[in-house]
Amino acid sequence: MNRLILVVEDDNAVKNLISTTLESKEYKFHTAKNGKQALDEAISRKPDVILLDLGLPDMDGVDIIKKIRGWSNMPIIVVSARSEDKDKIDALDAGADDYLTKPFSVDELLARLRVAFRRLDYQNSNYNKNESPIFINGGLKIDYESGCVFVDDKEVHLTPNEYKLICLLSKNVGKVLTHKYILNEIWGTAFDSDVASLRVYMATLRKKIENDSEHPIYIQTHIGVGYRMLRIENK
């Protein structure tokens, strides 16, 4: 399948490197050099994946992520020189699917793209087609058909990856899922750096679904191994 990639980058040297890399693999792509162009291109062309720099001349990349997440779940891979944990957390919490720090290797960029494409295939597949469309575990409710999550009858707004994680855990309730298994199921592969990103996603997910994220009742950590969704008796 011929995927379309939108490259949002104002640094000509980096943009040229990414463009040359994509051309060498015969990927179809368009470019944007600022936030306004990025939003216009995203709306009009509906790319399969966005490669997004955060430091744009007219607006911050995190704001672009938030705007796009208002109407689309298209994968967004941040490619940024910002390497502080806070910057990564802000971008991921806003709805970015991945975060690649400059300088980066061409091989890793291509690998991240392949992962994003696998996520699309995973998302579009009829995964567990015959399962019940509603999952209820204590005060947690997941409507798989609508993609909505509720805690104590209040809707919780999750980022795309947070939603994929909670669905994976719910479909394996009571089972310990290893870091490697989760990464392979959601991301399609497992880089060493992805374990740290997984911890970030789990932390933000817990803040949204747990009344006390320090003493979780839904998602249990198995240190050095992975995570498990606990089964709660429904009243």
Secondary structure as UniProt FT lines:
FT   STRAND          4..8
FT   HELIX           12..24
FT   TURN            25..26
FT   STRAND          28..32
FT   HELIX           35..45
FT   STRAND          49..52
FT   HELIX           61..69
FT   TURN            70..71
FT   STRAND          76..80
FT   HELIX           85..94
FT   STRAND          98..101
FT   HELIX           106..124
FT   TURN            127..130
FT   STRAND          134..137
FT   TURN            138..139
FT   STRAND          140..143
FT   TURN            144..147
FT   STRAND          148..151
FT   TURN            152..153
FT   STRAND          154..156
FT   HELIX           160..170
FT   TURN            171..174
FT   STRAND          176..178
FT   HELIX           179..186
FT   HELIX           192..209
FT   TURN            213..214
FT   STRAND          219..222
FT   TURN            223..225
FT   STRAND          226..229
//
